[in-house]
Amino acid sequence: MKDGLGSNNTGEDEASRRHSTFKRAFGEFCMVKTLKSIRKKLMTKASIYNMLINL
């Protein structure tokens, strides 16, 4: 981080950017109720996101 409060590791910055991009693209909430459905929904979202990045 540039403010001196954290490390200068660009990997952390990249992970943070990707996480923010994912949340903007797919939303922050999951409306399903069961743990199995939540896992399936999030895995589907992550798969779609990865396919879009690799275009």
C-alpha positions in Angstrom: 0.0 0.0 0.0 1.3 3.5 -0.7 0.2 5.0 2.6 2.8 3.0 4.5 0.2 1.2 6.6 0.6 -2.2 4.8 3.0 -4.1 2.7 4.1 -3.1 -0.8 3.2 -6.5 -2.1 1.5 -6.0 -5.5 -0.1 -9.5 -5.1 -2.3 -8.2 -2.4 -3.3 -5.2 -4.5 -4.1 -7.5 -7.4 -6.2 -9.8 -5.3 -8.1 -6.8 -3.8 -8.8 -5.5 -7.3 -10.1 -8.8 -8.6 -12.3 -9.2 -5.5 -13.8 -5.8 -6.0 -14.3 -6.4 -9.7 -16.1 -9.7 -9.0 -18.4 -8.1 -6.5 -19.3 -5.2 -8.9 -20.0 -7.7 -11.7 -21.9 -10.3 -9.8 -23.2 -8.6 -6.6 -22.2 -8.9 -3.0 -25.1 -11.1 -1.8 -26.2 -14.6 -2.5 -30.0 -15.0 -2.2 -30.1 -18.8 -1.9 -30.6 -20.4 1.6 -29.0 -23.7 1.8 -25.2 -24.1 2.1 -25.1 -26.5 -0.8 -26.9 -24.0 -3.0 -24.7 -21.1 -1.8 -21.6 -23.1 -2.8 -23.1 -24.0 -6.2 -24.1 -20.4 -6.9 -20.7 -19.0 -5.9 -18.8 -21.6 -7.9 -20.9 -20.8 -10.9 -20.2 -17.1 -10.5 -16.5 -17.7 -10.1 -16.4 -19.9 -13.2 -18.1 -17.3 -15.3 -15.7 -14.6 -14.0 -12.7 -16.8 -14.8 -14.0 -17.5 -18.3 -14.5 -13.7 -18.9 -10.9 -12.9 -17.8 -9.4 -15.6 -20.0 -11.0 -14.3 -23.2 
